[in-house]
Amino acid sequence: MTAAVFFGCAFIAFGPALALYIFTIATEPLRIILLIVGAFFWLVSLLLSSLVWFMATAITDNKDERVQKYLLIFGVLVSVLIQETFRFAYYKLLKKASEGLKSLNPDETAPSMQLLAYVSGLGFGIMSGVFSFVNTLSDSLGPGTVGIHGDPPQFFLNSAFMTLVVVLLHIFWGIVFFDGCEKKKWYTVLVVLLTHLLISALTFISPHYGLSLVLSYIIVVLMGIWAFFVSGGSCRSLKLCLLCQDKDFLLFNQRSR
């Protein structure tokens, strides 16, 4: 049973990301490099967040429950701000690199900013999901029984679906964030920051997992729709793609083979 829980939760949390990597990233060496760099940027942001958390706990050195709660809220706030700062730094790096490639070889077509945003967002999402869920996933192998002392029995399943939320949202956040930076629409950057804070705050209302998951997936759907239209999508193109009538999509797949 523990093996079934382990593999089931692992595929729920990382199955879509794995599929996206295989079908859209793995065949292009440049995209793999950009994905790894995006994951590295997220790791550096995690390191800085950990340093801030360590200094805050060392300075306070208080075991009071209320102080610990405020420290946790402070840590989440700082972590989100640092992550989005590094997303902006990665955007600046990709922007400079893209401009440099154009100046060196004007005839060569550089990757679009939407593609760069998607790849970097997937890198952020995969690394964030791995670090947030890997310890919980390892505990699912046992020993022990979840819920035996009255705790929610669906803890691992809820954690897996919440990890999937984070992975998908980092992709959508990346697309919307980069588009806002490109078009100088700073309110979209603010929306990304606020929704990131909101998703992080929803983890505080456990063990009410049903409410947090419903609200989280509502945000995923809304951000996904926004990212779709920001990337140049339309209702017509979505209909043609679903009906396998999108000529550009079919030709691209044929060339890839």
Disulfide bonds with the S-S distance in Angstrom:
none
